Amino acid sequence: MSIEIELKLSASTDKIQRVKQWLVEVGASKNNTAAIEWEQKQLHNIYYDTKNHRLRETDIGLRIRKDGDRYIQSVKSAGRVVGGLYQRNESESDIAENKLQLELVDEPYLMILLEEAEEEDGPLAPIFATNFTRDQVTIDYQGAEVEVALDQGHINCIGDDVVAEKLELCEVELELKDGDASVLFALGNELIERFGLALDSESKAERGYRLCHNAPEYTKRLNIVNLTSKTSAEGAFESIAHKGLGHWQYYIKKIKREPSVEAVLQLNRALMFMQTMYSVFAAVIPRHSLLDLRRDWREITKNLSKLIVIAEEINWLKNSKLYGFEYSELTPEESRLEQEFATEHQEFVEYLQTPSYNLKLLRFSRWLYLKKWREAIGESNLEKIQKKEVFPYARKQLQHLLRDLKRHLSDKVSLTSKDYINYLPKMSRTLDIGLFFGCLFDDRARREYRQSWADIVANIQLLEQLAYLDKTLKEKGVEDPLIAEIEAETLIVLQEMREEALSKNPYWN
Ligand SMILES: O=P(O)(O)OP(=O)(O)OP(=O)(O)O
């Protein structure tokens, strides 16, 4: 079993030709000898799974590749994707014929998973195929050996669970064969700047499943970060950053495919999550090492901001209907929002293809992958933060938050809708911090405690929705006393809820 480290960039046919030409020039001028040698292959790959796609669920890709006269069976784990950089476990074995031979998988753990899937969920059968031409060359780039593959072809479904017939493939893959992973970022940077390629965090297998797996899509929510009490504060920071970035990437893939309001709201969640992370870890990760990155994310946020505002308004109107607030006067407003959303969506998707966005994401991925903050810390402090335990740190942060909550939401002060709404971002940040560190504490106690605060947040969101509805209706010359009634009731409920929430013993004590 080996670990594959690979940077993937999406391209177009003409860009691929230009990349090819450029690599010839770079290769030749470097060695000062003859042109680099390209190898061209026709690769035919069939991906297997059980009928209910059990392997997909376990994030395993199983395929047989036909490469000339060779048949190669490979199993890949989903691993970790940072920007377009993939780190995956991979097991490859030559097989005599076009037939799975699970006993050849050299990682016992993976072999057991595959055999179990077959025993419990039926035979492994072909699901989809990728057929592409690969132009491949190994270059020496800044002292490292990098295999560059230019892939062009298609993904096709096999069988009857078909969504669409064919998906085009056109991508550049940079695989590190020897040397430092930082070189992949440098080469990726060059390819984005020169040819406008875009980072791609969706593997061929993922795309194949999307095309051929007719399963309903569910909303993936940001959930608790996986930490143990042995994790250092620095390690916790990394896990949280990966979680935030993973959420961002997931919904970027979705938004590139379709104009989804939910995806925009979730992207906003990812941005808030990462912002909170920076402030919570200010004592661990020096602020000055973050300046450029924060500026980058601010600019990305700016490009998404209009879409966020429209998505929120669409969402408020939709939710209001669920509460029974339906007004024919608002129908033109809804259509206007839908239209604006479509236009802004188009613009944002175009922005996602620009070097400006892709270089920023690459910079962040590089910083995270290569733990670049360490350079700003200095030897002695580095040792300190590596030894700093997360548990006391987490407690301190949670305690600090509670003090702030008590100050603002004490049952002694009476609060208006506006006060609550103004406090909402802070409340949401508080819940995120619970996700950062929750894993370190008793799960039941944590859930119970969190629920009281989550209910408060849900009610404040209702107030926010009512305020928007009221304002929009008034603009149309409509007044509905029911809105004020529900608002008053919600304020009473919130008063009781905060009394109860504040009286509970926090789970970290
Ligand atoms: O040839 P590989 O192993 O890089 O695999 P692939 O067919 O390019 O697929 P992926 O998108 O998983 O790298």
The ligand as a MOL file (V3000), in Angstrom:
LIG
                    3D

  0  0  0     0  0            999 V3000
M  V30 BEGIN CTAB
M  V30 COUNTS 13 12 0 0 0
M  V30 BEGIN ATOM
M  V30 1 O -4.3790 7.2800 -12.6530 0
M  V30 2 P -4.7560 7.6540 -11.2650 0
M  V30 3 O -4.4110 6.6040 -10.2670 0
M  V30 4 O -4.2850 9.0010 -10.8390 0
M  V30 5 O -6.3530 7.7320 -11.1870 0
M  V30 6 P -7.3470 8.5160 -12.1210 0
M  V30 7 O -7.9540 7.5800 -13.0910 0
M  V30 8 O -6.6530 9.7090 -12.6800 0
M  V30 9 O -8.4530 8.9660 -11.1200 0
M  V30 10 P -8.4080 10.0270 -9.9210 0
M  V30 11 O -9.2830 11.1460 -10.3240 0
M  V30 12 O -8.9370 9.2670 -8.7440 0
M  V30 13 O -6.9540 10.4430 -9.7240 0
M  V30 END ATOM
M  V30 BEGIN BOND
M  V30 1 2 1 2
M  V30 2 1 2 3
M  V30 3 1 2 4
M  V30 4 1 2 5
M  V30 5 1 5 6
M  V30 6 2 6 7
M  V30 7 1 6 8
M  V30 8 1 6 9
M  V30 9 1 9 10
M  V30 10 2 10 11
M  V30 11 1 10 12
M  V30 12 1 10 13
M  V30 END BOND
M  V30 END CTAB
M  END
